[in-house]
């Protein structure tokens, strides 16, 4: 990717500061590295796996906003990965990549539940634009808001409200809170936060996670929303209970 493409990607995402979690499933290491770098420049948190089996196992334990899926994988191919994802009820957008340009292959992928389809070779800025569009569509389809007691998260609008009033959250605070809300009453380790939040060109320490948790506590605990530290394991968002209940 040349410097002009990098600059175009940065300009295209100038208004988006909140990262999405992406999974690239591609066995070509150099192509995967280029994709991860380009999407990382967009501010996304990007993870890469090189086989369908590993991807299915990872999706079973972690939520992703979008999957970039190669068809020509070793072992089970991308079509089978896609079939199993949809059969298991996973609804995140899937962008299929393939060297096959036959109409029958494209139709087969779309019939299995692919949301978009790109044939190799492709232009990285176009792929980045399609990823943005699919993420927006996926967020809109995910439902208007997620509630937890007096807290509401508008995923499509990337806004938060506490007792009906706007709640100011930095991008990383939003991302940490979203992960906790997906796993209420379940412990999330610092390592899991780091894996989910770190993109291609960043490094994140366990101390940084502690800072984000501390900031969230200061904003949420006065309203009765508790984030418990489970020593030696991580953090857990407790089920909301009205005071005095």
Secondary structure, DSSP 8 states (H G I E B T S, - for coil): --HHHHHHHHHHTTT--S--EEEEE-S-HHHHHHHHHHHHHTT-EEEEESSHHHHHHHHHHS--SEEEEESS-SSS-HHHHHHHHHHTT--SEEEEEES---HHHHHHHHHHT-SEEEESS--HHHHHHHHHHHHHHHHHHT-S-EEETTEEEETTTTEEEETTEE----HHHHHHHHHHHHTTTS-B-HHHHHHHH--TT----HHHHHHHHHHHHHHHGGGT--EEEETTTEEEE-----TT-
